[in-house]
Amino acid sequence: MSNTLSISLQNDREDLTKVNRALTEFLTPIELSPRINNAVNLVIEELLMNIVQHGYEDADAHPIDLDLDIDTERIAITFTDGGVAFNPLALPRPDQSRPAMERIENGLGINLVRRIRKAMEYRREDGKNILKIWIDR
């Protein structure tokens, strides 16, 4: 059996609060371990914040779609936005020889997501970024 959630939001920090509430309501009845629940929340928070902060070159409102599909073995999270093309898979990994505080601005959130996920794919289609992430349950 599969549980699905689709949320449409704007590139606005206030919408992130709405997403957190909807996500809590959706995930509460699903029996995920605390570790997996935290991982799902972290991935969604990191990537949505990244889209909101860096995805658009103007201050206009733009739609972002978030889709979750949870089955017995895996969680699929899909982010779709019309922002500037950005392939997080092409982002270099942080230089571990540098002090941590110097690495903060260089995609640590993306690299944290890389460590959590089972698989990740990116494509640019019809002017949209589509990023899909799988996490094992």
N, CA, C and O atoms as a Tinker XYZ file with bonds, in Angstrom:
   548  protein
     1  N      0.830000   -1.174000    0.000000    73     2
     2  CA     0.000000    0.000000    0.000000    64     1     3
     3  C      0.878000    1.242000    0.000000    63     2     4     5
     4  O      1.937000    1.272000    0.628000    81     3
     5  N      0.426000    2.257000   -0.708000    73     3     6
     6  CA     1.193000    3.479000   -0.842000    64     5     7
     7  C      0.425000    4.650000   -0.233000    63     6     8     9
     8  O     -0.794000    4.747000   -0.379000    81     7
     9  N      1.137000    5.522000    0.439000    73     7    10
    10  CA     0.583000    6.764000    0.976000    64     9    11
    11  C      1.180000    7.905000    0.181000    63    10    12    13
    12  O      2.396000    7.959000   -0.004000    81    11
    13  N      0.347000    8.819000   -0.295000    73    11    14
    14  CA     0.859000    9.928000   -1.092000    64    13    15
    15  C      0.395000   11.266000   -0.530000    63    14    16    17
    16  O     -0.678000   11.385000    0.061000    81    15
    17  N      1.237000   12.254000   -0.736000    73    15    18
    18  CA     0.941000   13.627000   -0.349000    64    17    19
    19  C      1.486000   14.533000   -1.434000    63    18    20    21
    20  O      2.635000   14.389000   -1.851000    81    19
    21  N      0.668000   15.465000   -1.892000    73    19    22
    22  CA     1.099000   16.479000   -2.855000    64    21    23
    23  C      0.796000   17.843000   -2.263000    63    22    24    25
    24  O     -0.319000   18.111000   -1.815000    81    23
    25  N      1.807000   18.699000   -2.269000    73    23    26
    26  CA     1.665000   20.049000   -1.733000    64    25    27
    27  C      2.174000   21.032000   -2.778000    63    26    28    29
    28  O      3.260000   20.859000   -3.331000    81    27
    29  N      1.383000   22.059000   -3.041000    73    27    30
    30  CA     1.830000   23.167000   -3.886000    64    29    31
    31  C      2.027000   24.372000   -2.981000    63    30    32    33
    32  O      1.161000   24.703000   -2.171000    81    31
    33  N      3.157000   25.014000   -3.125000    73    31    34
    34  CA     3.462000   26.173000   -2.309000    64    33    35
    35  C      4.127000   27.241000   -3.158000    63    34    36    37
    36  O      4.429000   27.018000   -4.331000    81    35
    37  N      4.351000   28.395000   -2.565000    73    35    38
    38  CA     5.057000   29.485000   -3.226000    64    37    39
    39  C      6.470000   29.562000   -2.643000    63    38    40    41
    40  O      6.748000   29.023000   -1.572000    81    39
    41  N      7.338000   30.236000   -3.364000    73    39    42
    42  CA     8.710000   30.413000   -2.888000    64    41    43
    43  C      8.739000   31.502000   -1.812000    63    42    44    45
    44  O      9.306000   32.579000   -2.002000    81    43
    45  N      8.120000   31.191000   -0.695000    73    43    46
    46  CA     7.956000   32.123000    0.411000    64    45    47
    47  C      8.213000   31.351000    1.704000    63    46    48    49
    48  O      7.704000   30.245000    1.885000    81    47
    49  N      8.994000   31.931000    2.587000    73    47    50
    50  CA     9.326000   31.235000    3.837000    64    49    51
    51  C      8.095000   30.902000    4.673000    63    50    52    53
    52  O      8.081000   29.897000    5.384000    81    51
    53  N      7.064000   31.738000    4.590000    73    51    54
    54  CA     5.843000   31.451000    5.356000    64    53    55
    55  C      5.184000   30.159000    4.883000    63    54    56    57
    56  O      4.575000   29.444000    5.679000    81    55
    57  N      5.305000   29.861000    3.600000    73    55    58
    58  CA     4.741000   28.607000    3.092000    64    57    59
    59  C      5.485000   27.392000    3.642000    63    58    60    61
    60  O      4.919000   26.301000    3.709000    81    59
    61  N      6.743000   27.568000    4.035000    73    59    62
    62  CA     7.498000   26.450000    4.604000    64    61    63
    63  C      6.868000   25.988000    5.919000    63    62    64    65
    64  O      6.881000   24.797000    6.228000    81    63
    65  N      6.323000   26.919000    6.687000    73    63    66
    66  CA     5.631000   26.564000    7.928000    64    65    67
    67  C      4.396000   25.724000    7.624000    63    66    68    69
    68  O      4.109000   24.754000    8.325000    81    67
    69  N      3.670000   26.101000    6.578000    73    67    70
    70  CA     2.489000   25.332000    6.175000    64    69    71
    71  C      2.883000   23.918000    5.756000    63    70    72    73
    72  O      2.189000   22.950000    6.068000    81    71
    73  N      3.998000   23.810000    5.051000    73    71    74
    74  CA     4.486000   22.496000    4.624000    64    73    75
    75  C      4.824000   21.653000    5.847000    63    74    76    77
    76  O      4.479000   20.473000    5.899000    81    75
    77  N      5.492000   22.241000    6.825000    73    75    78
    78  CA     5.849000   21.497000    8.038000    64    77    79
    79  C      4.612000   20.953000    8.740000    63    78    80    81
    80  O      4.606000   19.811000    9.199000    81    79
    81  N      3.567000   21.769000    8.823000    73    79    82
    82  CA     2.317000   21.306000    9.462000    64    81    83
    83  C      1.683000   20.169000    8.664000    63    82    84    85
    84  O      1.287000   19.150000    9.230000    81    83
    85  N      1.590000   20.348000    7.347000    73    83    86
    86  CA     0.982000   19.314000    6.495000    64    85    87
    87  C      1.791000   18.021000    6.560000    63    86    88    89
    88  O      1.226000   16.927000    6.584000    81    87
    89  N      3.098000   18.154000    6.587000    73    87    90
    90  CA     3.972000   16.989000    6.647000    64    89    91
    91  C      3.793000   16.242000    7.970000    63    90    92    93
    92  O      3.740000   15.012000    7.988000    81    91
    93  N      3.700000   16.974000    9.062000    73    91    94
    94  CA     3.480000   16.348000   10.369000    64    93    95
    95  C      2.159000   15.588000   10.386000    63    94    96    97
    96  O      2.101000   14.452000   10.857000    81    95
    97  N      1.104000   16.207000    9.877000    73    95    98
    98  CA    -0.207000   15.544000    9.829000    64    97    99
    99  C     -0.172000   14.291000    8.956000    63    98   100   101
   100  O     -0.806000   13.286000    9.277000    81    99
   101  N      0.568000   14.359000    7.855000    73    99   102
   102  CA     0.652000   13.229000    6.937000    64   101   103
   103  C      1.480000   12.087000    7.524000    63   102   104   105
   104  O      1.096000   10.921000    7.427000    81   103
   105  N      2.616000   12.426000    8.132000    73   103   106
   106  CA     3.543000   11.393000    8.603000    64   105   107
   107  C      3.139000   10.763000    9.935000    63   106   108   109
   108  O      3.512000    9.622000   10.206000    81   107
   109  N      2.395000   11.470000   10.760000    73   107   110
   110  CA     2.069000   10.966000   12.100000    64   109   111
   111  C      1.414000    9.585000   12.082000    63   110   112   113
   112  O      1.847000    8.719000   12.841000    81   111
   113  N      0.394000    9.330000   11.257000    73   111   114
   114  CA    -0.215000    7.993000   11.281000    64   113   115
   115  C      0.622000    6.905000   10.592000    63   114   116   117
   116  O      0.335000    5.716000   10.730000    81   115
   117  N      1.645000    7.314000    9.858000    73   115   118
   118  CA     2.500000    6.336000    9.180000    64   117   119
   119  C      3.596000    5.933000   10.158000    63   118   120   121
   120  O      4.246000    6.794000   10.751000    81   119
   121  N      3.798000    4.669000   10.325000    73   119   122
   122  CA     4.747000    4.197000   11.321000    64   121   123
   123  C      6.165000    4.173000   10.770000    63   122   124   125
   124  O      6.681000    3.127000   10.375000    81   123
   125  N      6.784000    5.354000   10.753000    73   123   126
   126  CA     8.187000    5.467000   10.371000    64   125   127
   127  C      9.025000    5.498000   11.641000    63   126   128   129
   128  O      8.574000    5.988000   12.677000    81   127
   129  N     10.227000    4.982000   11.563000    73   127   130
   130  CA    11.115000    5.094000   12.719000    64   129   131
   131  C     11.450000    6.573000   12.918000    63   130   132   133
   132  O     11.388000    7.353000   11.967000    81   131
   133  N     11.802000    6.962000   14.139000    73   131   134
   134  CA    12.184000    8.362000   14.360000    64   133   135
   135  C     13.327000    8.800000   13.443000    63   134   136   137
   136  O     13.343000    9.939000   12.975000    81   135
   137  N     14.275000    7.910000   13.185000    73   135   138
   138  CA    15.410000    8.243000   12.317000    64   137   139
   139  C     14.941000    8.555000   10.900000    63   138   140   141
   140  O     15.388000    9.536000   10.307000    81   139
   141  N     14.054000    7.741000   10.355000    73   139   142
   142  CA    13.554000    7.956000    8.993000    64   141   143
   143  C     12.648000    9.181000    8.947000    63   142   144   145
   144  O     12.712000    9.964000    7.999000    81   143
   145  N     11.817000    9.349000    9.950000    73   143   146
   146  CA    10.959000   10.527000   10.024000    64   145   147
   147  C     11.808000   11.805000   10.012000    63   146   148   149
   148  O     11.508000   12.750000    9.283000    81   147
   149  N     12.861000   11.821000   10.820000    73   147   150
   150  CA    13.760000   12.977000   10.847000    64   149   151
   151  C     14.453000   13.175000    9.509000    63   150   152   153
   152  O     14.625000   14.308000    9.058000    81   151
   153  N     14.853000   12.083000    8.872000    73   151   154
   154  CA    15.521000   12.183000    7.568000    64   153   155
   155  C     14.596000   12.794000    6.524000    63   154   156   157
   156  O     15.015000   13.663000    5.759000    81   155
   157  N     13.350000   12.351000    6.483000    73   155   158
   158  CA    12.379000   12.893000    5.523000    64   157   159
   159  C     12.189000   14.384000    5.764000    63   158   160   161
   160  O     12.225000   15.179000    4.825000    81   159
   161  N     11.989000   14.761000    7.017000    73   159   162
   162  CA    11.804000   16.171000    7.348000    64   161   163
   163  C     13.030000   17.003000    6.993000    63   162   164   165
   164  O     12.900000   18.111000    6.473000    81   163
   165  N     14.210000   16.480000    7.269000    73   163   166
   166  CA    15.443000   17.203000    6.970000    64   165   167
   167  C     15.623000   17.409000    5.475000    63   166   168   169
   168  O     15.953000   18.511000    5.037000    81   167
   169  N     15.411000   16.366000    4.692000    73   167   170
   170  CA    15.545000   16.471000    3.236000    64   169   171
   171  C     14.584000   17.523000    2.694000    63   170   172   173
   172  O     14.973000   18.373000    1.893000    81   171
   173  N     13.348000   17.465000    3.126000    73   171   174
   174  CA    12.348000   18.406000    2.620000    64   173   175
   175  C     12.681000   19.832000    3.046000    63   174   176   177
   176  O     12.620000   20.754000    2.233000    81   175
   177  N     13.028000   20.013000    4.303000    73   175   178
   178  CA    13.354000   21.359000    4.786000    64   177   179
   179  C     14.573000   21.936000    4.063000    63   178   180   181
   180  O     14.542000   23.084000    3.622000    81   179
   181  N     15.631000   21.156000    3.940000    73   179   182
   182  CA    16.855000   21.637000    3.290000    64   181   183
   183  C     16.609000   22.021000    1.837000    63   182   184   185
   184  O     17.027000   23.089000    1.390000    81   183
   185  N     15.935000   21.152000    1.111000    73   183   186
   186  CA    15.775000   21.406000   -0.316000    64   185   187
   187  C     14.747000   22.489000   -0.605000    63   186   188   189
   188  O     14.938000   23.283000   -1.527000    81   187
   189  N     13.666000   22.542000    0.157000    73   187   190
   190  CA    12.716000   23.635000   -0.047000    64   189   191
   191  C     13.349000   24.977000    0.302000    63   190   192   193
   192  O     13.145000   25.960000   -0.410000    81   191
   193  N     14.111000   25.030000    1.383000    73   191   194
   194  CA    14.782000   26.281000    1.748000    64   193   195
   195  C     15.759000   26.695000    0.653000    63   194   196   197
   196  O     15.882000   27.880000    0.343000    81   195
   197  N     16.440000   25.739000    0.078000    73   195   198
   198  CA    17.374000   26.018000   -1.010000    64   197   199
   199  C     16.637000   26.617000   -2.211000    63   198   200   201
   200  O     17.102000   27.589000   -2.806000    81   199
   201  N     15.495000   26.040000   -2.563000    73   199   202
   202  CA    14.705000   26.555000   -3.690000    64   201   203
   203  C     14.203000   27.961000   -3.378000    63   202   204   205
   204  O     14.294000   28.852000   -4.223000    81   203
   205  N     13.677000   28.166000   -2.180000    73   203   206
   206  CA    13.142000   29.478000   -1.800000    64   205   207
   207  C     14.246000   30.536000   -1.810000    63   206   208   209
   208  O     14.038000   31.638000   -2.318000    81   207
   209  N     15.411000   30.215000   -1.256000    73   207   210
   210  CA    16.487000   31.201000   -1.145000    64   209   211
   211  C     17.234000   31.444000   -2.449000    63   210   212   213
   212  O     17.641000   32.574000   -2.721000    81   211
   213  N     17.422000   30.415000   -3.254000    73   211   214
   214  CA    18.315000   30.535000   -4.406000    64   213   215
   215  C     17.677000   30.236000   -5.756000    63   214   216   217
   216  O     18.320000   30.413000   -6.791000    81   215
   217  N     16.436000   29.789000   -5.765000    73   215   218
   218  CA    15.850000   29.279000   -6.997000    64   217   219
   219  C     15.421000   30.305000   -8.020000    63   218   220   221
   220  O     15.330000   29.997000   -9.209000    81   219
   221  N     15.156000   31.514000   -7.579000    73   219   222
   222  CA    14.591000   32.502000   -8.500000    64   221   223
   223  C     15.401000   33.788000   -8.472000    63   222   224   225
   224  O     15.936000   34.183000   -7.436000    81   223
   225  N     15.480000   34.432000   -9.630000    73   223   226
   226  CA    16.273000   35.648000   -9.758000    64   225   227
   227  C     15.473000   36.902000   -9.436000    63   226   228   229
   228  O     16.032000   37.999000   -9.426000    81   227
   229  N     14.186000   36.763000   -9.174000    73   227   230
   230  CA    13.357000   37.916000   -8.822000    64   229   231
   231  C     12.634000   37.633000   -7.507000    63   230   232   233
   232  O     12.746000   36.543000   -6.944000    81   231
   233  N     11.901000   38.616000   -7.033000    73   231   234
   234  CA    11.185000   38.475000   -5.764000    64   233   235
   235  C      9.719000   38.107000   -5.967000    63   234   236   237
   236  O      8.940000   38.124000   -5.013000    81   235
   237  N      9.335000   37.774000   -7.197000    73   235   238
   238  CA     7.952000   37.409000   -7.490000    64   237   239
   239  C      7.611000   36.052000   -6.879000    63   238   240   241
   240  O      8.493000   35.263000   -6.539000    81   239
   241  N      6.315000   35.802000   -6.749000    73   239   242
   242  CA     5.842000   34.505000   -6.261000    64   241   243
   243  C      5.933000   33.482000   -7.387000    63   242   244   245
   244  O      5.526000   33.742000   -8.519000    81   243
   245  N      6.470000   32.323000   -7.055000    73   243   246
   246  CA     6.610000   31.233000   -8.023000    64   245   247
   247  C      6.170000   29.929000   -7.361000    63   246   248   249
   248  O      6.415000   29.727000   -6.172000    81   247
   249  N      5.524000   29.044000   -8.118000    73   247   250
   250  CA     5.064000   27.783000   -7.527000    64   249   251
   251  C      6.185000   26.754000   -7.376000    63   250   252   253
   252  O      7.112000   26.676000   -8.183000    81   251
   253  N      6.059000   25.985000   -6.324000    73   251   254
   254  CA     6.931000   24.842000   -6.062000    64   253   255
   255  C      5.999000   23.684000   -5.721000    63   254   256   257
   256  O      5.068000   23.843000   -4.932000    81   255
   257  N      6.248000   22.532000   -6.308000    73   255   258
   258  CA     5.440000   21.350000   -6.005000    64   257   259
   259  C      6.292000   20.331000   -5.265000    63   258   260   261
   260  O      7.440000   20.075000   -5.626000    81   259
   261  N      5.707000   19.760000   -4.230000    73   259   262
   262  CA     6.342000   18.725000   -3.428000    64   261   263
   263  C      5.428000   17.514000   -3.438000    63   262   264   265
   264  O      4.241000   17.623000   -3.132000    81   263
   265  N      5.976000   16.365000   -3.788000    73   263   266
   266  CA     5.205000   15.120000   -3.802000    64   265   267
   267  C      5.947000   14.064000   -2.994000    63   266   268   269
   268  O      7.150000   13.864000   -3.161000    81   267
   269  N      5.210000   13.394000   -2.117000    73   267   270
   270  CA     5.751000   12.274000   -1.348000    64   269   271
   271  C      4.960000   11.033000   -1.685000    63   270   272   273
   272  O      3.736000   11.072000   -1.811000    81   271
   273  N      5.664000    9.943000   -1.828000    73   271   274
   274  CA     5.032000    8.650000   -2.051000    64   273   275
   275  C      5.745000    7.656000   -1.138000    63   274   276   277
   276  O      6.931000    7.378000   -1.314000    81   275
   277  N      5.023000    7.134000   -0.176000    73   275   278
   278  CA     5.612000    6.230000    0.806000    64   277   279
   279  C      4.981000    4.857000    0.650000    63   278   280   281
   280  O      3.766000    4.701000    0.767000    81   279
   281  N      5.823000    3.861000    0.382000    73   279   282
   282  CA     5.331000    2.489000    0.342000    64   281   283
   283  C      6.018000    1.697000    1.447000    63   282   284   285
   284  O      6.655000    2.283000    2.322000    81   283
   285  N      5.900000    0.397000    1.415000    73   283   286
   286  CA     6.422000   -0.422000    2.514000    64   285   287
   287  C      7.946000   -0.461000    2.568000    63   286   288   289
   288  O      8.520000   -0.774000    3.611000    81   287
   289  N      8.603000   -0.148000    1.460000    73   287   290
   290  CA    10.058000   -0.253000    1.425000    64   289   291
   291  C     10.795000    1.064000    1.259000    63   290   292   293
   292  O     11.942000    1.196000    1.686000    81   291
   293  N     10.141000    2.040000    0.639000    73   291   294
   294  CA    10.870000    3.235000    0.240000    64   293   295
   295  C      9.990000    4.477000    0.286000    63   294   296   297
   296  O      8.767000    4.401000    0.171000    81   295
   297  N     10.640000    5.612000    0.456000    73   295   298
   298  CA     9.984000    6.914000    0.417000    64   297   299
   299  C     10.544000    7.666000   -0.782000    63   298   300   301
   300  O     11.758000    7.818000   -0.916000    81   299
   301  N      9.657000    8.133000   -1.650000    73   299   302
   302  CA    10.065000    8.938000   -2.807000    64   301   303
   303  C      9.598000   10.367000   -2.573000    63   302   304   305
   304  O      8.428000   10.611000   -2.280000    81   303
   305  N     10.520000   11.302000   -2.706000    73   303   306
   306  CA    10.222000   12.722000   -2.523000    64   305   307
   307  C     10.593000   13.426000   -3.819000    63   306   308   309
   308  O     11.729000   13.320000   -4.281000    81   307
   309  N      9.641000   14.147000   -4.408000    73   307   310
   310  CA     9.889000   14.847000   -5.665000    64   309   311
   311  C      9.634000   16.336000   -5.481000    63   310   312   313
   312  O      8.587000   16.748000   -4.981000    81   311
   313  N     10.608000   17.128000   -5.896000    73   311   314
   314  CA    10.523000   18.584000   -5.876000    64   313   315
   315  C     10.477000   19.058000   -7.322000    63   314   316   317
   316  O     11.300000   18.638000   -8.135000    81   315
   317  N      9.526000   19.929000   -7.652000    73   315   318
   318  CA     9.423000   20.489000   -8.999000    64   317   319
   319  C      9.304000   22.001000   -8.865000    63   318   320   321
   320  O      8.430000   22.504000   -8.157000    81   319
   321  N     10.187000   22.722000   -9.548000    73   319   322
   322  CA    10.134000   24.179000   -9.510000    64   321   323
   323  C     10.586000   24.742000  -10.857000    63   322   324   325
   324  O     11.311000   24.088000  -11.607000    81   323
   325  N     10.149000   25.953000  -11.145000    73   323   326
   326  CA    10.499000   26.626000  -12.388000    64   325   327
   327  C     11.633000   27.619000  -12.229000    63   326   328   329
   328  O     11.764000   28.549000  -13.024000    81   327
   329  N     12.444000   27.431000  -11.219000    73   327   330
   330  CA    13.559000   28.338000  -10.961000    64   329   331
   331  C     14.706000   28.131000  -11.933000    63   330   332   333
   332  O     14.601000   27.380000  -12.902000    81   331
   333  N     15.805000   28.817000  -11.647000    73   331   334
   334  CA    16.986000   28.683000  -12.490000    64   333   335
   335  C     17.432000   27.223000  -12.474000    63   334   336   337
   336  O     17.288000   26.530000  -11.467000    81   335
   337  N     17.967000   26.773000  -13.589000    73   335   338
   338  CA    18.430000   25.386000  -13.678000    64   337   339
   339  C     19.500000   25.143000  -12.618000    63   338   340   341
   340  O     20.479000   25.883000  -12.524000    81   339
   341  N     19.298000   24.106000  -11.832000    73   339   342
   342  CA    20.268000   23.756000  -10.799000    64   341   343
   343  C     20.239000   22.256000  -10.587000    63   342   344   345
   344  O     19.242000   21.694000  -10.132000    81   343
   345  N     21.340000   21.623000  -10.921000    73   343   346
   346  CA    21.487000   20.188000  -10.737000    64   345   347
   347  C     22.324000   19.946000   -9.486000    63   346   348   349
   348  O     23.544000   20.098000   -9.535000    81   347
   349  N     21.710000   19.578000   -8.373000    73   347   350
   350  CA    22.475000   19.368000   -7.150000    64   349   351
   351  C     23.459000   18.204000   -7.250000    63   350   352   353
   352  O     24.412000   18.127000   -6.474000    81   351
   353  N     23.232000   17.308000   -8.194000    73   351   354
   354  CA    24.167000   16.190000   -8.369000    64   353   355
   355  C     25.497000   16.661000   -8.938000    63   354   356   357
   356  O     26.517000   15.990000   -8.776000    81   355
   357  N     25.491000   17.815000   -9.604000    73   355   358
   358  CA    26.714000   18.358000  -10.195000    64   357   359
   359  C     27.500000   19.214000   -9.206000    63   358   360   361
   360  O     28.628000   19.613000   -9.495000    81   359
   361  N     26.921000   19.497000   -8.054000    73   359   362
   362  CA    27.590000   20.314000   -7.050000    64   361   363
   363  C     28.762000   19.536000   -6.469000    63   362   364   365
   364  O     28.593000   18.396000   -6.038000    81   363
   365  N     29.962000   20.145000   -6.450000    73   363   366
   366  CA    31.103000   19.419000   -5.884000    64   365   367
   367  C     30.923000   19.199000   -4.384000    63   366   368   369
   368  O     30.269000   19.982000   -3.695000    81   367
   369  N     31.501000   18.147000   -3.917000    73   367   370
   370  CA    31.441000   17.872000   -2.482000    64   369   371
   371  C     32.336000   18.876000   -1.755000    63   370   372   373
   372  O     33.328000   19.339000   -2.318000    81   371
   373  N     31.992000   19.217000   -0.501000    73   371   374
   374  CA    32.803000   20.195000    0.228000    64   373   375
   375  C     34.219000   19.683000    0.473000    63   374   376   377
   376  O     34.444000   18.484000    0.636000    81   375
   377  N     35.150000   20.602000    0.496000    73   375   378
   378  CA    36.550000   20.293000    0.767000    64   377   379
   379  C     36.695000   20.004000    2.261000    63   378   380   381
   380  O     36.652000   20.919000    3.083000    81   379
   381  N     36.863000   18.743000    2.600000    73   379   382
   382  CA    36.933000   18.335000    4.005000    64   381   383
   383  C     38.192000   18.835000    4.704000    63   382   384   385
   384  O     38.276000   18.787000    5.931000    81   383
   385  N     39.172000   19.316000    3.937000    73   383   386
   386  CA    40.397000   19.815000    4.560000    64   385   387
   387  C     40.207000   21.226000    5.115000    63   386   388   389
   388  O     41.021000   21.693000    5.912000    81   387
   389  N     39.142000   21.903000    4.698000    73   387   390
   390  CA    38.869000   23.256000    5.193000    64   389   391
   391  C     38.081000   23.183000    6.497000    63   390   392   393
   392  O     37.344000   22.224000    6.727000    81   391
   393  N     38.234000   24.196000    7.350000    73   391   394
   394  CA    37.446000   24.218000    8.592000    64   393   395
   395  C     35.949000   24.212000    8.291000    63   394   396   397
   396  O     35.507000   24.753000    7.278000    81   395
   397  N     35.184000   23.599000    9.174000    73   395   398
   398  CA    33.741000   23.438000    8.952000    64   397   399
   399  C     33.040000   24.767000    8.706000    63   398   400   401
   400  O     32.163000   24.844000    7.845000    81   399
   401  N     33.400000   25.797000    9.428000    73   399   402
   402  CA    32.730000   27.092000    9.262000    64   401   403
   403  C     32.972000   27.682000    7.873000    63   402   404   405
   404  O     32.150000   28.460000    7.388000    81   403
   405  N     34.064000   27.333000    7.235000    73   403   406
   406  CA    34.338000   27.818000    5.880000    64   405   407
   407  C     33.572000   27.008000    4.837000    63   406   408   409
   408  O     33.402000   27.456000    3.703000    81   407
   409  N     33.111000   25.823000    5.217000    73   407   410
   410  CA    32.403000   24.960000    4.271000    64   409   411
   411  C     30.898000   25.178000    4.288000    63   410   412   413
   412  O     30.197000   24.660000    3.419000    81   411
   413  N     30.387000   25.925000    5.247000    73   411   414
   414  CA    28.944000   26.077000    5.419000    64   413   415
   415  C     28.275000   26.628000    4.172000    63   414   416   417
   416  O     27.188000   26.175000    3.813000    81   415
   417  N     28.889000   27.584000    3.507000    73   415   418
   418  CA    28.267000   28.223000    2.347000    64   417   419
   419  C     28.394000   27.395000    1.069000    63   418   420   421
   420  O     27.891000   27.809000    0.024000    81   419
   421  N     29.032000   26.278000    1.123000    73   419   422
   422  CA    29.301000   25.519000   -0.096000    64   421   423
   423  C     28.476000   24.254000   -0.215000    63   422   424   425
   424  O     29.013000   23.186000   -0.512000    81   423
   425  N     27.183000   24.361000    0.012000    73   423   426
   426  CA    26.301000   23.242000   -0.254000    64   425   427
   427  C     26.298000   22.140000    0.778000    63   426   428   429
   428  O     26.084000   20.978000    0.431000    81   427
   429  N     26.528000   22.467000    2.033000    73   427   430
   430  CA    26.512000   21.413000    3.051000    64   429   431
   431  C     25.139000   20.768000    3.175000    63   430   432   433
   432  O     25.044000   19.566000    3.424000    81   431
   433  N     24.074000   21.548000    3.004000    73   431   434
   434  CA    22.727000   20.981000    3.060000    64   433   435
   435  C     22.516000   19.939000    1.979000    63   434   436   437
   436  O     21.966000   18.867000    2.232000    81   435
   437  N     22.959000   20.262000    0.768000    73   435   438
   438  CA    22.854000   19.310000   -0.350000    64   437   439
   439  C     23.677000   18.065000   -0.047000    63   438   440   441
   440  O     23.240000   16.947000   -0.320000    81   439
   441  N     24.854000   18.253000    0.508000    73   439   442
   442  CA    25.697000   17.099000    0.810000    64   441   443
   443  C     25.140000   16.265000    1.951000    63   442   444   445
   444  O     25.337000   15.050000    1.980000    81   443
   445  N     24.457000   16.890000    2.879000    73   443   446
   446  CA    23.769000   16.143000    3.929000    64   445   447
   447  C     22.668000   15.286000    3.312000    63   446   448   449
   448  O     22.502000   14.121000    3.676000    81   447
   449  N     21.924000   15.863000    2.386000    73   447   450
   450  CA    20.884000   15.113000    1.671000    64   449   451
   451  C     21.512000   13.947000    0.916000    63   450   452   453
   452  O     20.955000   12.850000    0.900000    81   451
   453  N     22.657000   14.170000    0.294000    73   451   454
   454  CA    23.347000   13.085000   -0.426000    64   453   455
   455  C     23.655000   11.910000    0.494000    63   454   456   457
   456  O     23.576000   10.753000    0.079000    81   455
   457  N     24.006000   12.207000    1.743000    73   455   458
   458  CA    24.351000   11.128000    2.675000    64   457   459
   459  C     23.122000   10.377000    3.166000    63   458   460   461
   460  O     23.203000    9.185000    3.463000    81   459
   461  N     21.987000   11.059000    3.253000    73   459   462
   462  CA    20.757000   10.450000    3.767000    64   461   463
   463  C     20.087000    9.568000    2.730000    63   462   464   465
   464  O     19.580000    8.497000    3.063000    81   463
   465  N     20.078000    9.991000    1.512000    73   463   466
   466  CA    19.263000    9.357000    0.474000    64   465   467
   467  C     19.837000    8.022000    0.015000    63   466   468   469
   468  O     21.035000    7.758000    0.113000    81   467
   469  N     18.927000    7.195000   -0.489000    73   467   470
   470  CA    19.320000    5.932000   -1.120000    64   469   471
   471  C     19.700000    6.194000   -2.572000    63   470   472   473
   472  O     20.695000    5.667000   -3.072000    81   471
   473  N     18.894000    7.015000   -3.241000    73   471   474
   474  CA    19.153000    7.372000   -4.638000    64   473   475
   475  C     18.614000    8.779000   -4.876000    63   474   476   477
   476  O     17.756000    9.269000   -4.142000    81   475
   477  N     19.146000    9.419000   -5.931000    73   475   478
   478  CA    18.713000   10.772000   -6.255000    64   477   479
   479  C     18.890000   10.967000   -7.753000    63   478   480   481
   480  O     19.904000   10.566000   -8.324000    81   479
   481  N     17.888000   11.591000   -8.391000    73   479   482
   482  CA    18.016000   11.897000   -9.815000    64   481   483
   483  C     17.493000   13.302000  -10.075000    63   482   484   485
   484  O     16.576000   13.777000   -9.405000    81   483
   485  N     18.090000   13.948000  -11.055000    73   483   486
   486  CA    17.696000   15.304000  -11.441000    64   485   487
   487  C     17.489000   15.334000  -12.943000    63   486   488   489
   488  O     18.203000   14.686000  -13.709000    81   487
   489  N     16.481000   16.115000  -13.342000    73   487   490
   490  CA    16.326000   16.399000  -14.766000    64   489   491
   491  C     15.713000   17.781000  -14.914000    63   490   492   493
   492  O     15.005000   18.263000  -14.031000    81   491
   493  N     15.994000   18.400000  -16.029000    73   491   494
   494  CA    15.400000   19.686000  -16.391000    64   493   495
   495  C     14.443000   19.387000  -17.525000    63   494   496   497
   496  O     14.848000   18.879000  -18.570000    81   495
   497  N     13.173000   19.699000  -17.322000    73   495   498
   498  CA    12.146000   19.346000  -18.303000    64   497   499
   499  C     11.124000   20.474000  -18.400000    63   498   500   501
   500  O     10.571000   20.909000  -17.389000    81   499
   501  N     10.880000   20.941000  -19.610000    73   499   502
   502  CA     9.899000   22.009000  -19.849000    64   501   503
   503  C     10.152000   23.227000  -18.965000    63   502   504   505
   504  O      9.214000   23.817000  -18.429000    81   503
   505  N     11.425000   23.600000  -18.816000    73   503   506
   506  CA    11.779000   24.774000  -18.026000    64   505   507
   507  C     11.671000   24.579000  -16.529000    63   506   508   509
   508  O     11.650000   25.553000  -15.776000    81   507
   509  N     11.601000   23.328000  -16.084000    73   507   510
   510  CA    11.459000   23.058000  -14.652000    64   509   511
   511  C     12.561000   22.134000  -14.153000    63   510   512   513
   512  O     13.022000   21.241000  -14.863000    81   511
   513  N     12.970000   22.375000  -12.917000    73   511   514
   514  CA    13.858000   21.466000  -12.204000    64   513   515
   515  C     12.989000   20.383000  -11.584000    63   514   516   517
   516  O     11.987000   20.676000  -10.931000    81   515
   517  N     13.371000   19.146000  -11.789000    73   515   518
   518  CA    12.663000   18.022000  -11.163000    64   517   519
   519  C     13.717000   17.177000  -10.451000    63   518   520   521
   520  O     14.574000   16.560000  -11.083000    81   519
   521  N     13.632000   17.165000   -9.141000    73   519   522
   522  CA    14.580000   16.425000   -8.320000    64   521   523
   523  C     13.812000   15.363000   -7.552000    63   522   524   525
   524  O     12.853000   15.663000   -6.840000    81   523
   525  N     14.243000   14.121000   -7.704000    73   523   526
   526  CA    13.583000   13.014000   -7.013000    64   525   527
   527  C     14.608000   12.325000   -6.120000    63   526   528   529
   528  O     15.735000   12.040000   -6.527000    81   527
   529  N     14.177000   12.071000   -4.894000    73   527   530
   530  CA    15.045000   11.459000   -3.888000    64   529   531
   531  C     14.319000   10.268000   -3.289000    63   530   532   533
   532  O     13.126000   10.336000   -2.992000    81   531
   533  N     15.047000    9.181000   -3.114000    73   531   534
   534  CA    14.495000    7.989000   -2.475000    64   533   535
   535  C     15.235000    7.747000   -1.169000    63   534   536   537
   536  O     16.458000    7.869000   -1.092000    81   535
   537  N     14.469000    7.402000   -0.151000    73   535   538
   538  CA    15.021000    7.047000    1.152000    64   537   539
   539  C     14.441000    5.684000    1.514000    63   538   540   541
   540  O     13.231000    5.479000    1.421000    81   539
   541  N     15.297000    4.756000    1.926000    73   539   542
   542  CA    14.800000    3.451000    2.378000    64   541   543
   543  C     14.110000    3.607000    3.722000    63   542   544   545
   544  O     14.526000    4.399000    4.567000    81   543
   545  N     13.037000    2.825000    3.902000    73   543   546
   546  CA    12.313000    2.838000    5.177000    64   545   547
   547  C     13.051000    1.986000    6.169000    63   546   548
   548  O     12.617000    1.854000    7.313000    81   547
